[in-house]
Each structure stands twice: as C-alpha cells, then as structure tokens.
Amino acid sequence: MTEVADWIARLAARSRDIRSEAVGWARYIKPPRRERLAIVTDSSAALPNEVFKLPTGSELFVVPIPVMIGEQIYTEDDEILHQDLSIALAAGTPLRTSRPSPGHFSATYRHIAEQGYGHILSIHLSSKLSGTTDAARVAAQTSPIPVTVLDSYNAGMALGNAVLDVLLRTRLGLSTQFLTSIAARQAKVGQTIFTVPNLDTLRKGGRISALTGLLGQLLQVRPVMHLQNGAIELLDRPRSEAKALAVITDIVLGAERPVRLSVQAYGDFDTAHRLAAELQEHSSMPVPVVRLPAVLAAHLGLGALGVSISPDLDYASYGSA
C-alpha cells in the first residue's frame, strides 16, 4: 500500500538522522561497551513486515498470538489465515484467541540470547484484553538474559508506535531503563479509537462485559469505542458509519499536536484509505493504512475500522527518566 511505503520511508529517514538526539540525551548514554538490547512485542501491535527493513529492524522480534477458527489453530504468519478468518467472520463460525504460551516466549528469549543480546524489552498487548503479558512475565523468570516486561495497556498501532519509538533508538547507547520509560509513556498517552458494524463479535469474544447493560440499546447504532486504561469502553453511539467516522475525526482534531496517526481496518479498505487521506494534514507523518492483526479482527469483526493517535516522540520533552 502506498501509505505504508511512504510511512516506512519517513521512518527510515528519521532512523538515519536520529543519532543527533544523543547530544541532548548525553546523561542517559551508557558506556560504549554496553549490552545489546532486543525489543520483543506481539502480533497485536499491527506492525507491517516492512518494519523489519528499517536500519534497526533486526532488533525486533514479534511473538504471534494464536487464533482458532473452529478447531484449526493459526498464527499471524500463516498465509491463509486472513482468507479463512474473513470467511469465518462472514459465516459466523466460532472464533477464539489464546495467549502465546510461556514456552513460546521462553524459546524466543533463548534465541535472542544466542544472538548475543544482553537485555530484552518485551512490550505487549493490554493485560485487560489478553494474558500475553502474563505469559511473557512467566517466561522472563527463566530467561538466560534479563527481560523487562511492559504491559502497554494498549493495542494496535498505538502499541506499535510505542515499540517503534524504542526500536529506532536501540543503537543510541541509551539505558534500558530510559528506553522502557519512553515505551511506557508513549503507550500510556497513545489513543486507540475504533468503530464496528455491530457488537456481536465483541460480545461472543467476551471483550465487552462492561457494556452488557447497553447491548439492547446499541443494536441499531454504529458504536464508537476506545481503550481506556487498557479496557474497551463506549465513547458514542452514532447511527451510521458516516457519523461514526465524524466522531473519530473530531477526536483526532481535538488531540494535542503534533501527533502521528494511523488507520487500521478489516474488510473495508476503501473507507480506510479515504479516512487516511482526510486525516493526513493533521499528522506529522504519512498516515499508513494497515490491516488489523488477526487477534484483533477476530474480536472486532468484518468492517471494523480504527485510528491510532500517538504523540510524536521527536517533539516530546523528557526530563529525568
């Protein structure tokens, strides 16, 4: 997709120039013989494969979150997953998701240690939506190298941008503690806003227990929701997709600048591209349109559309970390 290519090109340019930040952050620089830091996240971060082509892309490792369609188990890197998932969502086939096993994390951490890394920063999907962070913490206890596990309390590209903000700085010599503070802050202030055609898929997946009392009132609306402290909460209940997109756009316009925006969708990419074009003037970076990862699409359903709002770290001010 053109937007993703433009976005990656801008990220690569920033990565090449970003060493100048080390001048302003000199007091956080570790000695030259520092430990190499690897970044681990999960497939809910919605990061496109092009991210691995960035200058620091080799420091990123992604643990897939399993999706079960009927009795078949898939991971995000299965070629036929999204074809089968789209059919299953349209047909109402039972879907489930599961956290990655602690054993999968352990294998990932061992592999990273064997590559010569000295520390791992593991940043994951909100613990209020998945047990992924808990699995990472269990595995961290037996890792051959230290692992710092961070619950993002977020998902999608709001999580993905927090990961990227650290990934682009792994070769600056910054301490793991300082990089962790960057990831935690960026994930906390990032916003995830989305709309779905109906709440049936979310209801079946058990992700909207807090909205149970409202289900009868939301049958004929296009609800707009967001992640608040890591959990799904209702923002508004417009009665059409156009009005739902207007609500999302108003939220974007009210966000403190500068911000990076991204659009995520499952099924209706034409609308996603139009929304990205409309939002471009409000973003400090090209607005990528990315497919929702399967673990999120399985709970949001066909026609889900979301926007992530992330403060632009290049303009952020950090005091002591």
N, C-alpha and C positions, 0 to 999 in steps of 0.2 A: 504494500500500500504506500502511496506517495507520502502521506503524512508521516508514517513511521520512518521512511527513508530520510526525510528532511530532519526529523527529530533526532535520529541516530547521528546524522552528520553534524548537527549542532552539539550534541553530547560529546562527540569525538573531538571537536574543536575546543570545547571547554576543557576536556581532559588534557589536551596538549598544553593549554595555557595555565592550567590550574596550579602549577608549582609556585607561581608568584604568591599564592596565599601563604606559603610557608614563611614569607617575610613578616607578615602581620601576626602569624601564629608561632613565632620563634620559641616562645617559652613552653610550648607543648611538644616541641620536637624532641624525640628520643635520640640517643647516641647513634652514630652511623651503623653500628653493629646490632641493630635492633632485630627482634623476631619478625618474621614474615607473618602477615595477617591474612587469613582467608575469610570470606563472607559466605554464609550459608543462609538460604531462605527456602521458601516452599512455593509450589506452583500457583498458590492463590495470589501471588504478587503480580501476576499478569504481565511479566516482563517478556517481550518478544525475543526470539532467538538471536536477533541482530545485536542484542546487548553483549553477547559473548565476543563480538568482533571489536569491541572497544579496547583501547590500549591496556586497560586493567581488567578486561573481561575474563582472563584466565584465573583471576582470584575469586570468581563467583561460582558457587555450587548450588544447584536447585534440587530439593527433595520433592518428588511428585506426591500429591495427595490422591489416594485411590478413589475411584468412582465405580460403583457397582450398578450395572444395568441388568435387572433380573438376577441371574446367578453368575454373570460374567464380570470379572474384575478388570478394570482398565486403569492405566496411569496416563498422565498428560502427554507423554511422548508416544503413546500408541497411535499409529497412523489413522486407524479407522474410528478412534474414539468419538470425534466430533460428528462424524456422519451418523454413527449409531446413537449418539446422545440426542441429536436433533430429531431423529425418527422416534426415539423413546419418549421425548418430551411431547411431541405432537400426538402420540398414541396413548399417552397416559400410562406408560409402562412404569412399574415400580422402580424407583431410583434410591440409592443410598450412597453416602460418602463415609469414609473412615479415615481416621488419622493415620499417618505413616507409623509404622511400628518403631519402637525404640531400637530394635535391631537394625532397621534401615538407617537410622541416624548414626548408630554406632559404626556401621560399615563405612558411611560417608566420612565420619570424623577420622577413622583409621586411615582411609585413603588419603585424606588431606595431610595427616601427619607424615605419611610415607612420602609425600611430595616435598617435604622439607619445611612446611609451615610451622610456626611456633605458637600460634594462638588462633582461635576461631571465634568470630562473632556471628551468632546464629539468631536471625531476626524472623519472626513468624506471625502467622495469622492470629487474630484475636482469640484469646483463650475462651471468650464467651460464645464463640461460634464453632470451635473445634478443639480437640485435645492435642493438636500438633505441638504446641509449645510445651505441654507436659511431657510428651514423648521425647522431645529434644532435651529436656532437663534430666530425664531418666538416663538417657544415653551419655550426657555430659559427665555424669558421675564416674564413668569408666573410660572416658576418652584418654588416649595416651598424651594429649596436649591439652592445655587449659581451654575451656569453652565458656564464653559469656553468652547466655541465652536471654533474649529480649522479647517480651510479649509486646507486639506493636499496638494491640487493641484496635487494629485496623485491617483493611483488606484491599485487594485490587491495586490500582496504580498509586493510591495513597501510601500503601505499604511499599510498592515497587520503587517509588521515588525516594523514600527514606533509605532503601537499600542502595540505590544509585548514588545518593549523596555521600554515602560512606565509601562505596566501591571506587568512585572517582578520586578518592583521597587516600587510598591504601598505600600509595608509594611516596607520600609526602613526609614520612617519618613521624607522623602524629601518633600519640599514645593510643592504645586500645581503649582506655578509659574515656579519652576525649572523643574518639570516634563513636563510642557507644552513646555518649551524651548527645551527639549530633543525631544519630539514628532515633533515639528515644524522643527527642524534641520534635523532629520532623514528622515522625509517625503520629505523635500526640496532636499536633496542630493541623495535620492534613485532614481534609474532609472527604467523605465518600457519600455521594448523594445518588439515588437511583429511583427508577420507576419501573413497574412491572405491569403487564396487561391485567393480571389478577393475582390474588394471594393464594391460589390453590396449591401451587408448587411449594411455596414457603410454608404453608400450613402442613402439608404432607411431610415435609422435612423437619418439622418441629422447631423452626427457627423464629417463629413469631408468637411465642406463648404470651408475651406481654400485650399483644394486640387481640387476643382471643375474644374479648368482650366487644370488639369493634367489627368482627368479621361480617356480621349481618348488615352493618351499615356501609361496608366497603365493597359490596358485591357489584355495584353499578358505577364504580369510580375507577380512576387510574391513579392509585396511591403513589405518593412521593415519600420515600423513606430515606433515612441516613443512619450512619453508625454513630452512636453516642456512647462514649466510654466503652467502646467495643461491642455493644449490643445494637440490634436493629430497633429503631423507633420510628413512628409515623410522624412525618412533617406536615403533610397536607393531603387533601383528598379531592383533587380536581376531577371533573367528569369526562375529560377527553385527553388524548395524548398531547394535543397542541397546548392545552392548558398546563399539563404536567411539565412539558418542556419549558414553558414560560416561567413556571415556578422555579425550575432548576436554573434557568438563565438569570432570574432575579437574584438568586443566592450567589451565583458567580459574580454578578455585578456588585454585590454588597461585600465581597471578600476584600480584605486589606491587600493592596498591591505592594510589590509585584508577586504574582503567582504563576505557577506552571499548571496548565490544565491538560487533561487527557480524557478521552471519551472511550468508554467500553461498552460493547454491545454483544448480543447473541441473537442472531437471526435477521434483524432489520438494520443492515449496514448502510442502506441508502439514507435513512434518517440520521444515523450516527455521523456520516460524512457531512451532511448538511449542518448538523449541530456543531461539529468541529469547525467548519468554515465560519459560522456565525460567532463563535467564541474566540477565534484566532486573535482578534485585535485586543483582547483582554488578557492574553497570555504572554509571558516573557520568552517562551519557547514555542516552536511549532507544536500544534496540538495533535498528538498521534491518535489514531483510531485503532484500538486493539480489540481482539476477540476476548470476551470474558473467559477465564480459565474454566475448565470443566467442573471443578469443585464448586465454583460459584454459580455457574449456569444451571447445574443440577438442582439448585435450590431456588433460583430466581425464575427460570423458565424461558421459553422462546419469547422473543420480543423485549427482553429486559434491556434496559439502557441506563447507563450511569456516567457520572462525571466525577473525576477526582480533582481536588483543589489542593495543591501543595505549595507552600511558600518557597520562593526561590532562594536557595541557600547562598548563592553568590551575593545576595543583597542583605542576608541576615546578619545580625550583630550578636556575637557571642562574647560574654565576659569570661570570667574564670570558669573553667569547666570541671 
